[in-house]
Amino acid sequence: MEGLICSKVPFQAVPSISSRPRSLIPPTQLIVRKRNSLSAFSVRAQMESKEGSATVATSSESVADALKIKEWEVAMFQDEVAASQGIRIRRRPQTGPPLHYVGPFEFRLQNEGNTPRNILEEIVWNKDVEVTQLKERKPLGKLKKELENAPPARDFLGALRAANERTGLPGLIAEVKKASPSRGILREDFDPVEVARSYEKGGAACLSVLTDEKYFKGSFENLEAIRNAGVKCPLLCKEFIVDAWQLYYARTKGADAVLLIAGVLPDLDIKYMIKICKMLGLTALVEVHDEREFDRVLGIDGIKLIGINNRNLETFKVDISNTKKLLEGECGRIVRERGIIMVGESGLFTPDDIAYVQEAGVKAVLVGESIVKQSDPGKGISNLFGKDLN
Ligand SMILES: O=P(O)(O)OC[C@@H](O)[C@@H](O)c1c[nH]c2ccccc12
């Protein structure tokens, strides 16, 4: 199948794809290859001479091809819907449709769509592959059965509210975070259960446990171990959710809450996932980074907890004034009216930072780096708040 004979052929030069809406085709580099060992014609000729089973093979081959094309079209459509909502993250690489046959040639579209545009997109593409493989090993039916043995879901939102009322300070979601793509390794001697216990002792209301392995060096084993160690703080499964299957999985591993990132998930996905969360007893923390995401999320019923990430996950830029800016606008008025609990996320290091986001209107904060780096993470909490939370 080698023998690249032509590239940069204008898109219009290819007849059989012209029925596909042009808007779905990204800037294109067309790769046309001469088919040798498996030319469509030669295969067909061989099939015709053999008949019987060979004919079946041809038709199942074409069914598989048709399915692949459909899958590709659905994926493109999914991205188009997302883009119409201002979502820049594409759910999976746009490798183009499967190979098409034009006379003695086959072609495939190749373009910059095959390379992730930023780290968040790379993580999401990786997650898509990871989840597909996990699902094959443990289909939803099997997973649902495991729910029966899961430890009960605890009240994440209630714990944040209670902490806020008790201390007069934002309730703390303390993050069990070994590393991140932007900061590298945060804690060399990383014992997740030890860190979790220390956070609990230091007065954290809830914990966030990173479960992504590849980019954050987290794991579901960590989540499970913390839950099984008897830590009382409700646990947020900090994962890049791209598929409802992951919600069930998180629950079987002992999660009480999950993160839904508005910059990744279109409205319909968020709506659907919120419903499943409710069914499973999971609290959804819906994360936004800008006004447009905030506005979209407020158009969805049943959301009780929204996080404003001060870190742009596409560029890693951190700016805590983002929380203030977003809460000053019309969206801020709506959340106050509806009594939605707001969480200030990322980049919080000092008592002044905490006071600043509290002033902006958050009733909870999500903190990782500044406390996980301390030799005693629980002590890191009192340094962060400027007082002992107990
Ligand atoms: O370590 P920090 O700057 O205190 O940030 C914690 C948390 O907000 C951050 O880890 C985070 C917020 N949203 C996310 C989404 C995915 C991965 C990580 C995150």
The ligand as a MOL file (V3000), in Angstrom:
LIG
                    3D

  0  0  0     0  0            999 V3000
M  V30 BEGIN CTAB
M  V30 COUNTS 19 20 0 0 0
M  V30 BEGIN ATOM
M  V30 1 O -2.7760 23.0490 41.2610 0
M  V30 2 P -3.6990 24.2050 41.2310 0
M  V30 3 O -3.1940 25.3590 40.4200 0
M  V30 4 O -4.0830 24.6350 42.6230 0
M  V30 5 O -5.0520 23.7060 40.4880 0
M  V30 6 C -5.8850 22.7280 41.0440 0
M  V30 7 C -7.0160 22.4140 40.0780 0
M  V30 8 O -7.8170 23.5410 39.9550 0
M  V30 9 C -6.4900 21.9820 38.7150 0
M  V30 10 O -5.7540 20.8330 38.9010 0
M  V30 11 C -7.5950 21.7380 37.6820 0
M  V30 12 C -8.7330 22.4170 37.5420 0
M  V30 13 N -9.4850 21.9460 36.5060 0
M  V30 14 C -8.8080 20.9190 35.9780 0
M  V30 15 C -9.1510 20.0790 34.9060 0
M  V30 16 C -8.2850 19.0970 34.5880 0
M  V30 17 C -7.0610 18.9430 35.2430 0
M  V30 18 C -6.7140 19.7470 36.2960 0
M  V30 19 C -7.5850 20.7470 36.6640 0
M  V30 END ATOM
M  V30 BEGIN BOND
M  V30 1 2 1 2
M  V30 2 1 2 3
M  V30 3 1 2 4
M  V30 4 1 2 5
M  V30 5 1 5 6
M  V30 6 1 6 7
M  V30 7 1 7 8
M  V30 8 1 7 9
M  V30 9 1 9 10
M  V30 10 1 9 11
M  V30 11 2 11 12
M  V30 12 1 11 19
M  V30 13 1 12 13
M  V30 14 1 13 14
M  V30 15 1 14 15
M  V30 16 2 14 19
M  V30 17 2 15 16
M  V30 18 1 16 17
M  V30 19 2 17 18
M  V30 20 1 18 19
M  V30 END BOND
M  V30 END CTAB
M  END
